[in-house]
C-alpha cells in the first residue's frame, strides 16, 4: 500500500504574500486618491501644472483597479493560509498514525509468520490474539487514510474557493485582452524555437535537414511578427528593437557576432580588469552576439542619413545698475528661466499646447492651491518599508 | 494652502518609486511554492501578472510624470536656494 504524502505549500509564505498585497494595495490606493484629488478641486497656477494633474488623474482608475485587486486578494490568501496550516497539521498527524498502523501490521505479521514456522496451531489463543491486534492496526491505518483524505479534500475545497475568488477579482477592466495574450504567447513560443537556430551547429543542421531549418526560420519571423503586432496595436516595444530583431533573424553567424557573444556579460573595471558581471548560456551568448552585430550594422546604416541640428541660443541682456539692483535682476531672471524651463519640460514632455504667454508654475513660488494632504500621504507611504519584492525574498529564504 | 516645490519634487520621487514597484511585479513564479498544490497558484499568477498591458502603460505614465515633477520641483528648489543665497550676499 502506498503511504499518503504530505501537503506542500507554506502558510507563512501565503501570509507574507497577503501582507505584501495589503501594503501594495494601500500604497497604490493612496496614489490613486492623490491622482484624483490633484486633478479635481485643485487650482494649478500654470497650464503645465494643470496638464500634469490631468495626466495623473487619467492614471487614477487603473491605479484604483490595481488597489482593489490587491486589497481583495489579501484576505483570500490569509484564509487559504489558515486552511493550509489546518490541513498540513491534520495530514502530518494522519501520516504519523498511518505509519504507526503500518509498522504494527508488519510486526504482527512477522509474529504470525514466526508462529506458523514453529508449528503453532493457527487457532491457538496467542495466535488469535495477535491476529486481533493486527486487525486493530489495519483499522488504525484505514482511519489514518480517511483522516488524510478528509484533510486533503478540505484543503482542495479551500483552494478552489480561493481560486474562484481570485478569478473573480481579476475580472476587471485592466486584464490583458485575449489578442494581446495570444501575441505574447506566440512571441514566447517562437522565441524558444528560434533560439535553437542560434545554437552553434544548428545552421549546418538546418542546411543539411531543411525540414528542421524551416520551422526555426519561421519561428524567428513569427517572433518578429508578433513583436511588430504588439508595437503597432499596443504601443509595446520599439521600432529600433523590432528592426534589430528582424535584422538578426535574417543574419547568419559571423566571426564578429561570435566574438561579441563571447564577451557578452563582461565589463572592464577602472583598473582595466575584465570580469564577468552576468552569466549566459552558450545559446544566449550566440543570440546576444548576433544582436550586437545587427545593432552595429543598424548604427552604420543610420549614420549615413544622420544630420546635425542647428541651434541658436538666445543672447541675454546685460545686467546693469547697483549691486543690489543687479542681484534683484539676476534673481528675477533665474526665476523666469526656471519657470520657462519648468513649463517647457512639462509641456514639451507632456505634449501639451499653449506654452507661450502662460503664467508659469512658479508664478508665486507655488504650484498648487488647496491641495488636501494627499501629497503628504503619498510621500510618507513611499518611505514606509513595504516593498512587496523584498518581503517575498525574505520569505523565500526561510 | 500652497504646495511647495520640494513637495512636488517629493511627489515625483514617489511616482517614480511606484512605477518601479509596479514594473517589478507581474512575475509570480517565485511565489508559486507557497501555494503548494491546487488551482489558487494559477489564479494568483493571473491576478498579479495578467494586466501587463495596463501595467506597462501605467508604469510609463508614472515614470513620465514622476520625472517631470522631480525635474521641475528640483529646478524650483535650486533656483529658490540660489536666489536666497544671492540676496543675502551669497556667491553666484
Interface residues (C-beta under 8 A of the other chain):
Chain A: X7 X8 X9 X10 X13 X14 X16 X17 X24 X27 X28 X31 X34 X48 X52 X55 X56 X58 X59 X62 X63 X65 X66 X69 X73 X77 X80 X84 X155 X156 X159 X160 X162 X163 X164 X166 X167 X169 X170 X174 X175 X176 X177 X180 X181 X184 X234 X236 X327 X328 X330 X331 X334 X335 X337 X338 X341 X342 X345 X346 X349 X350 X361 X362 X364 X365 X366 X367 X368 X369 X370 X371 X375 X376 X378 X379 X381 X382 X387 X388 X389 X392 X395 X396
Chain B: X1 X2 X3 X4 X5 X7 X8 X10 X11 X13 X14 X15 X17 X18 X21 X22 X24 X25 X30 X31 X33 X34 X35 X36 X37 X38 X39 X40 X42 X43 X44 X46 X47 X50 X51 X52 X53 X54 X56 X57 X58 X61 X62 X64 X65 X67 X68 X69 X71 X72 X75 X76 X78 X79 X80 X82 X83 X86 X87 X92
